[in-house]
Amino acid sequence: MFPCTPKYRQPVVIVEGKGAVVKDIEGREYIDLFAGYAAVNVGHCHPKVVNAILEWAQKIHHTSYDYYNVPSALLAEKLVQILPMKGSKRVFFCVSGAEANEGAIKLTRKYMLKFKHKAGLDIITLRYSFHGRTHLTTALTGQTKYKRGMAVSISIPGVKVIPTPYCFRCPFKMKYPECGVFCAYYLEDVIKYESSGDIGAFLVEPVLGEGGIIVPPKEYFKICLDIIKSYDGLFIADEVQSGFGRTGKLFGIENFEVEPDIVTMAKGITSGLPLGAIGAKSEIAEAFEPGDHSSTWGPNAVTCAAAVAVIDVLLEEKLHEKAKELGDYFIKGLNDLAKRHKVIGDVRGIGLMIGVELVKDQEKKTPATEEALKVREEMRKRGFLIGAGGAYGCTLRIEPPLMITKEQIDRALEALDEVLKLVK
C-alpha cells in the first residue's frame, strides 16, 4: 500500500462487528466509539441493511447511469423526502464525500454561469474544515497539514478560507456571547476586501468533524446565510459526517434552523459502504444538462439498496432522536470527568458527534497532543476504539454508532476516567 495511511494506525485487525461492538482477528471485542470515521451510523451489520445488501448482491451489482435500477430510484425518492430544503429537490449519486463536494462546486459554477450570468469563482470555506482529499477538495479544506508539499496542485484560484467559529480557541480572542458572533460578520469583510466579489458559494460542515468537533454558535449560520445571499451566492452544507442522524437531527444543519441550497452526503448514508450523493433544489440542479456530470459507480444497486435500508432503520427506530438523548447523556458524563481531570480543556458536541479537547494547562490551552494519543492507546487496551485528532491533534473524537447503549456509554466513561489519571 502507499505510505499515506494514518501515521498512528492502530494494531487491530477487525474481522466482525455487531451493533456498537467489533471483534478483532484474535477474538477480542471492542466497543466502537469512532464508527469508522463516524460512518457506521445504524451500527455494524444491522440485519435490515445486511438483508438489503444480500438481496441485491444476488440480483445485480451494477448498471451505470445508462440504465435504470430499482434501488437507486427508491433511494432518490427517499432522499428528496428527508432533505432539509423546502420545495422540489433532485439528487445525484457518486461514490464518496469528496466526489460529492467536487460535484457540488461544479454544479454551483454551472448554475452561476447559466442562470446568474457570472462565473461564481469564489468558494468560501472555514478554517479547520475538511472536505476531502482530491485536487479541489484539498484546496477547499482549511487545514495546512493536508497541503504540505502540494502547493502547486492545490493552489486553486477562487478558494477563500475564513476564521472558524471555534469558541474555545477564538481567533479574535473574544468570548461568546459577548462577541456578538463577530466571526460570522467577518465573512462580509472577506468578501469585500479579499475576494473577487464574484461569489459562488459558502461551503461548510454544520459541525466541523475532522477539525475537532467544532460546534458553531446557534445563530452563526443565520448571519452567514444572510450575508452570502446578499452577494447572490449559494449555501452548501457538507453533511458527509454530520448527516443521517448523528447530531440528533436527520441532517446537522437542521440544528441551526437555516435552509441550504445544496447538501453533500456520504458516510452514514449507507452506514459503511462507498456511496456519496448531492442533493439540490431543483432550480439549481437544472443547471446541469445531459452529459454535464456522471459517476460510473454512483447508482450502484447494492450500495443504493443499503442506503434505502439505512434510511428506513433511522426513521423506524428513531435513531436520530436517540442520538440526541444519548449524546446529552454522554456529554454530561464527560463534563463530570472534566471537573476531576484538568487535562480536559473543553467538552463540546451535539448528538453523538462529540469532542473532548485535551490541554497541558487550562490557562494557555497548550494542546496536549501526546496525551491524546496515549488516551487512544490506553482506551484500546481496555477494549474501546476512540478517535484522536482535530486541528491541533489533541481532541478525542467520540462518534459511535447511534444505537450504542447507556450501559456501553457508562463503561466507556469509567474506562476514560481511569485512563485520564495516567496522563496527568
URLINDA-V5600 format. One record per residue. SS is DSSP state (helix for helix, strand for strand, loop for the rest). PSI is psi as a letter, one per 30 degrees, with the letter a starting at -180 (* if undefined). OMEGA is omega in degrees with one decimal (999 if undefined). Layout:
ss=SS psi=PSI omega=OMEGA
ss=SS psi=PSI omega=OMEGA
This chain:
ss=loop psi=l omega=176.0
ss=loop psi=k omega=-179.9
ss=loop psi=h omega=-177.9
ss=loop psi=g omega=175.9
ss=loop psi=l omega=-175.6
ss=loop psi=k omega=-178.7
ss=loop psi=e omega=-177.0
ss=loop psi=h omega=179.6
ss=loop psi=k omega=-173.9
ss=loop psi=k omega=-179.4
ss=loop psi=i omega=-178.6
ss=loop psi=k omega=176.1
ss=loop psi=j omega=-176.1
ss=strand psi=k omega=-177.2
ss=strand psi=f omega=-174.2
ss=strand psi=l omega=177.3
ss=strand psi=k omega=177.1
ss=strand psi=k omega=-179.5
ss=strand psi=b omega=180.0
ss=loop psi=g omega=-177.6
ss=strand psi=k omega=174.0
ss=strand psi=l omega=-178.4
ss=strand psi=k omega=179.8
ss=strand psi=l omega=-173.4
ss=loop psi=f omega=178.3
ss=loop psi=g omega=176.4
ss=loop psi=g omega=-179.7
ss=loop psi=k omega=-179.4
ss=strand psi=k omega=178.3
ss=strand psi=k omega=167.9
ss=strand psi=k omega=-173.4
ss=strand psi=j omega=179.5
ss=loop psi=g omega=-176.8
ss=loop psi=f omega=170.8
ss=helix psi=h omega=176.7
ss=helix psi=h omega=-173.8
ss=helix psi=h omega=175.8
ss=helix psi=h omega=-177.3
ss=loop psi=e omega=-171.5
ss=loop psi=i omega=-170.8
ss=loop psi=e omega=-177.5
ss=loop psi=g omega=176.5
ss=loop psi=l omega=179.1
ss=strand psi=k omega=172.4
ss=loop psi=h omega=174.0
ss=loop psi=k omega=-174.7
ss=helix psi=e omega=-178.7
ss=helix psi=e omega=178.7
ss=helix psi=e omega=177.8
ss=helix psi=e omega=-178.9
ss=helix psi=e omega=178.2
ss=helix psi=e omega=178.1
ss=helix psi=e omega=-178.3
ss=helix psi=e omega=-178.8
ss=helix psi=e omega=-175.7
ss=helix psi=f omega=174.9
ss=helix psi=f omega=179.2
ss=loop psi=f omega=-179.4
ss=loop psi=d omega=-179.3
ss=loop psi=k omega=179.2
ss=loop psi=e omega=-166.2
ss=loop psi=k omega=-179.5
ss=loop psi=f omega=-173.2
ss=loop psi=l omega=-179.8
ss=loop psi=f omega=178.6
ss=loop psi=f omega=-177.0
ss=loop psi=l omega=177.3
ss=loop psi=l omega=167.2
ss=loop psi=l omega=-172.9
ss=helix psi=e omega=-176.9
ss=helix psi=e omega=-178.6
ss=helix psi=e omega=177.3
ss=helix psi=e omega=178.7
ss=helix psi=e omega=-179.6
ss=helix psi=e omega=178.1
ss=helix psi=e omega=-179.8
ss=helix psi=e omega=-179.8
ss=helix psi=e omega=-177.5
ss=helix psi=e omega=-178.6
ss=helix psi=f omega=177.5
ss=helix psi=f omega=-175.0
ss=helix psi=f omega=-179.7
ss=loop psi=k omega=-172.1
ss=loop psi=h omega=176.2
ss=loop psi=k omega=176.3
ss=loop psi=l omega=174.3
ss=loop psi=a omega=-177.0
ss=loop psi=k omega=-178.9
ss=strand psi=l omega=174.8
ss=strand psi=l omega=-178.1
ss=strand psi=l omega=176.1
ss=strand psi=k omega=-178.8
ss=strand psi=k omega=176.9
ss=strand psi=a omega=-172.1
ss=loop psi=f omega=-174.0
ss=loop psi=l omega=176.4
ss=helix psi=e omega=178.4
ss=helix psi=e omega=179.6
ss=helix psi=e omega=177.6
ss=helix psi=e omega=179.6
ss=helix psi=e omega=175.4
ss=helix psi=e omega=-178.7
ss=helix psi=e omega=179.7
ss=helix psi=e omega=178.1
ss=helix psi=e omega=177.1
ss=helix psi=e omega=178.5
ss=helix psi=e omega=179.1
ss=helix psi=e omega=-176.0
ss=helix psi=e omega=175.9
ss=helix psi=e omega=178.3
ss=helix psi=e omega=-179.0
ss=helix psi=e omega=-178.6
ss=helix psi=e omega=-173.7
ss=helix psi=e omega=-173.2
ss=helix psi=f omega=-178.7
ss=helix psi=f omega=175.8
ss=loop psi=h omega=173.2
ss=loop psi=l omega=-174.6
ss=loop psi=f omega=-175.0
ss=loop psi=h omega=-172.4
ss=loop psi=e omega=-169.4
ss=strand psi=k omega=174.0
ss=strand psi=k omega=-175.6
ss=strand psi=k omega=178.1
ss=strand psi=l omega=-176.6
ss=strand psi=k omega=170.3
ss=loop psi=k omega=-178.1
ss=loop psi=g omega=178.6
ss=loop psi=l omega=174.4
ss=loop psi=k omega=-177.5
ss=loop psi=g omega=177.4
ss=loop psi=l omega=-174.8
ss=loop psi=g omega=178.7
ss=loop psi=l omega=-178.0
ss=helix psi=e omega=-177.2
ss=helix psi=e omega=-174.3
ss=helix psi=f omega=172.5
ss=helix psi=e omega=177.1
ss=helix psi=e omega=-179.4
ss=helix psi=f omega=-179.0
ss=loop psi=k omega=-175.2
ss=loop psi=h omega=179.9
ss=loop psi=k omega=-177.3
ss=helix psi=e omega=-175.1
ss=helix psi=f omega=178.7
ss=helix psi=f omega=-175.1
ss=loop psi=f omega=-177.6
ss=loop psi=k omega=178.7
ss=loop psi=g omega=-177.6
ss=loop psi=g omega=-173.5
ss=helix psi=e omega=-177.4
ss=helix psi=e omega=-174.3
ss=helix psi=f omega=-177.0
ss=helix psi=g omega=177.1
ss=loop psi=i omega=-174.8
ss=loop psi=k omega=-179.5
ss=loop psi=k omega=173.2
ss=loop psi=f omega=-179.6
ss=strand psi=k omega=179.0
ss=strand psi=k omega=-179.4
ss=strand psi=k omega=-177.5
ss=strand psi=l omega=179.1
ss=loop psi=k omega=-177.1
ss=loop psi=l omega=178.0
ss=loop psi=i omega=-175.3
ss=loop psi=i omega=-169.9
ss=helix psi=e omega=-179.7
ss=helix psi=e omega=178.6
ss=helix psi=h omega=-175.5
ss=loop psi=k omega=-179.7
ss=loop psi=f omega=-179.9
ss=loop psi=g omega=178.2
ss=loop psi=h omega=179.2
ss=loop psi=l omega=178.9
ss=loop psi=k omega=176.1
ss=loop psi=k omega=7.6
ss=loop psi=g omega=-178.6
ss=loop psi=f omega=-178.3
ss=loop psi=f omega=-176.8
ss=loop psi=g omega=-177.7
ss=loop psi=h omega=-178.6
ss=helix psi=e omega=-177.2
ss=helix psi=e omega=177.8
ss=helix psi=e omega=-180.0
ss=helix psi=f omega=178.9
ss=helix psi=f omega=176.4
ss=helix psi=e omega=-178.4
ss=helix psi=e omega=176.0
ss=helix psi=e omega=179.3
ss=helix psi=e omega=179.1
ss=helix psi=e omega=-176.7
ss=helix psi=e omega=-168.3
ss=helix psi=f omega=-177.1
ss=helix psi=g omega=-178.8
ss=loop psi=l omega=175.9
ss=loop psi=f omega=-175.1
ss=loop psi=f omega=179.3
ss=loop psi=i omega=-171.2
ss=strand psi=k omega=176.6
ss=strand psi=e omega=-175.9
ss=strand psi=l omega=170.1
ss=strand psi=j omega=-177.0
ss=strand psi=j omega=-175.6
ss=strand psi=k omega=165.3
ss=loop psi=k omega=178.2
ss=loop psi=e omega=169.6
ss=strand psi=k omega=-176.9
ss=strand psi=j omega=-173.4
ss=loop psi=d omega=-177.3
ss=loop psi=f omega=179.6
ss=loop psi=f omega=176.8
ss=loop psi=g omega=-179.6
ss=loop psi=i omega=-179.5
ss=strand psi=j omega=-177.7
ss=strand psi=j omega=179.9
ss=loop psi=l omega=172.0
ss=loop psi=l omega=-174.1
ss=loop psi=e omega=-173.5
ss=loop psi=f omega=-173.0
ss=helix psi=e omega=-174.0
ss=helix psi=f omega=176.4
ss=helix psi=e omega=179.5
ss=helix psi=e omega=-178.7
ss=helix psi=e omega=-179.7
ss=helix psi=e omega=178.4
ss=helix psi=e omega=-178.8
ss=helix psi=e omega=-175.9
ss=helix psi=e omega=179.1
ss=helix psi=e omega=179.1
ss=helix psi=f omega=176.3
ss=loop psi=g omega=174.1
ss=loop psi=h omega=177.5
ss=loop psi=l omega=178.5
ss=strand psi=l omega=177.5
ss=strand psi=j omega=-177.6
ss=strand psi=k omega=176.9
ss=strand psi=j omega=175.4
ss=strand psi=j omega=-177.0
ss=loop psi=g omega=-177.5
ss=loop psi=e omega=-178.9
ss=loop psi=e omega=-174.6
ss=loop psi=f omega=-176.8
ss=loop psi=l omega=174.7
ss=loop psi=h omega=168.3
ss=loop psi=f omega=-170.6
ss=loop psi=e omega=-175.7
ss=loop psi=g omega=-177.8
ss=loop psi=f omega=171.5
ss=loop psi=l omega=178.4
ss=loop psi=e omega=176.2
ss=loop psi=k omega=-175.4
ss=helix psi=e omega=-176.1
ss=helix psi=f omega=179.9
ss=helix psi=f omega=176.8
ss=helix psi=f omega=-174.3
ss=helix psi=g omega=172.5
ss=loop psi=h omega=172.2
ss=loop psi=l omega=-176.3
ss=loop psi=j omega=178.3
ss=loop psi=l omega=173.6
ss=loop psi=e omega=-179.0
ss=strand psi=k omega=176.1
ss=strand psi=k omega=174.5
ss=strand psi=k omega=-172.0
ss=strand psi=l omega=171.7
ss=loop psi=b omega=177.5
ss=helix psi=c omega=-173.5
ss=helix psi=f omega=-179.0
ss=helix psi=e omega=177.2
ss=loop psi=f omega=-176.3
ss=loop psi=h omega=171.2
ss=loop psi=f omega=177.9
ss=loop psi=l omega=-177.3
ss=loop psi=j omega=175.7
ss=loop psi=k omega=174.3
ss=strand psi=l omega=179.1
ss=strand psi=l omega=172.8
ss=strand psi=k omega=172.9
ss=strand psi=k omega=-178.0
ss=strand psi=l omega=171.6
ss=strand psi=k omega=-173.3
ss=helix psi=e omega=-177.9
ss=helix psi=f omega=175.5
ss=helix psi=e omega=-179.8
ss=helix psi=e omega=-177.7
ss=loop psi=f omega=174.4
ss=loop psi=e omega=177.3
ss=loop psi=k omega=175.6
ss=loop psi=l omega=-179.3
ss=loop psi=k omega=179.8
ss=loop psi=f omega=-178.6
ss=loop psi=e omega=-174.0
ss=loop psi=k omega=178.1
ss=loop psi=l omega=178.2
ss=loop psi=j omega=-173.1
ss=loop psi=e omega=-173.4
ss=loop psi=g omega=-174.3
ss=loop psi=e omega=-176.5
ss=loop psi=h omega=-179.0
ss=loop psi=k omega=-174.0
ss=helix psi=e omega=-175.8
ss=helix psi=e omega=-178.5
ss=helix psi=e omega=177.5
ss=helix psi=e omega=176.6
ss=helix psi=e omega=177.1
ss=helix psi=e omega=-179.1
ss=helix psi=e omega=175.8
ss=helix psi=e omega=179.9
ss=helix psi=e omega=179.5
ss=helix psi=e omega=179.7
ss=helix psi=e omega=177.3
ss=helix psi=e omega=179.8
ss=helix psi=e omega=179.2
ss=helix psi=e omega=-175.9
ss=helix psi=e omega=-178.1
ss=helix psi=e omega=-178.1
ss=loop psi=f omega=178.8
ss=loop psi=h omega=-176.0
ss=helix psi=f omega=177.9
ss=helix psi=e omega=177.3
ss=helix psi=e omega=177.3
ss=helix psi=e omega=178.6
ss=helix psi=e omega=176.9
ss=helix psi=e omega=-178.6
ss=helix psi=e omega=-178.3
ss=helix psi=e omega=177.5
ss=helix psi=e omega=177.0
ss=helix psi=e omega=-179.6
ss=helix psi=e omega=-179.6
ss=helix psi=e omega=-178.0
ss=helix psi=e omega=176.6
ss=helix psi=e omega=178.4
ss=helix psi=e omega=179.0
ss=helix psi=e omega=176.5
ss=helix psi=e omega=174.3
ss=helix psi=e omega=177.0
ss=helix psi=e omega=-178.7
ss=helix psi=f omega=178.4
ss=helix psi=f omega=-176.6
ss=helix psi=f omega=-174.7
ss=loop psi=j omega=-177.4
ss=loop psi=f omega=178.2
ss=loop psi=f omega=177.1
ss=strand psi=j omega=179.9
ss=strand psi=e omega=-175.8
ss=strand psi=k omega=171.2
ss=strand psi=k omega=-177.5
ss=strand psi=l omega=178.1
ss=strand psi=l omega=178.5
ss=strand psi=k omega=-172.6
ss=loop psi=b omega=178.0
ss=loop psi=h omega=172.2
ss=strand psi=j omega=-165.3
ss=strand psi=k omega=175.8
ss=strand psi=k omega=175.4
ss=strand psi=j omega=-176.6
ss=strand psi=k omega=-178.6
ss=strand psi=k omega=-179.3
ss=strand psi=l omega=178.0
ss=loop psi=f omega=177.2
ss=loop psi=k omega=-174.3
ss=loop psi=e omega=-175.4
ss=loop psi=e omega=-177.7
ss=loop psi=f omega=179.8
ss=loop psi=h omega=178.4
ss=loop psi=k omega=-176.7
ss=strand psi=k omega=178.7
ss=loop psi=i omega=-175.0
ss=helix psi=e omega=-179.4
ss=helix psi=e omega=179.5
ss=helix psi=e omega=179.4
ss=helix psi=e omega=178.1
ss=helix psi=e omega=178.6
ss=helix psi=e omega=177.3
ss=helix psi=e omega=179.3
ss=helix psi=e omega=-179.3
ss=helix psi=e omega=-178.1
ss=helix psi=e omega=176.0
ss=helix psi=e omega=176.8
ss=helix psi=e omega=179.3
ss=helix psi=f omega=-178.9
ss=loop psi=g omega=175.2
ss=loop psi=h omega=178.7
ss=strand psi=k omega=176.5
ss=strand psi=k omega=-174.9
ss=loop psi=l omega=178.4
ss=strand psi=l omega=174.5
ss=strand psi=k omega=-177.9
ss=strand psi=b omega=-173.8
ss=loop psi=l omega=-176.9
ss=loop psi=e omega=-179.5
ss=loop psi=g omega=177.4
ss=loop psi=g omega=-173.3
ss=loop psi=g omega=-179.2
ss=strand psi=k omega=172.7
ss=strand psi=k omega=-179.3
ss=strand psi=j omega=-178.5
ss=strand psi=j omega=-176.2
ss=loop psi=i omega=-174.9
ss=loop psi=l omega=169.0
ss=loop psi=k omega=-172.6
ss=loop psi=f omega=179.9
ss=loop psi=g omega=172.1
ss=loop psi=l omega=-177.3
ss=loop psi=l omega=176.6
ss=helix psi=e omega=178.9
ss=helix psi=e omega=177.8
ss=helix psi=e omega=176.3
ss=helix psi=e omega=178.9
ss=helix psi=e omega=178.7
ss=helix psi=e omega=178.9
ss=helix psi=e omega=179.3
ss=helix psi=e omega=178.3
ss=helix psi=e omega=178.8
ss=helix psi=e omega=-179.2
ss=helix psi=e omega=176.2
ss=helix psi=e omega=179.7
ss=helix psi=e omega=-176.6
ss=helix psi=e omega=-178.6
ss=helix psi=f omega=177.1
ss=helix psi=f omega=-178.5
ss=helix psi=f omega=-174.3
ss=helix psi=g omega=178.8
ss=loop psi=* omega=999
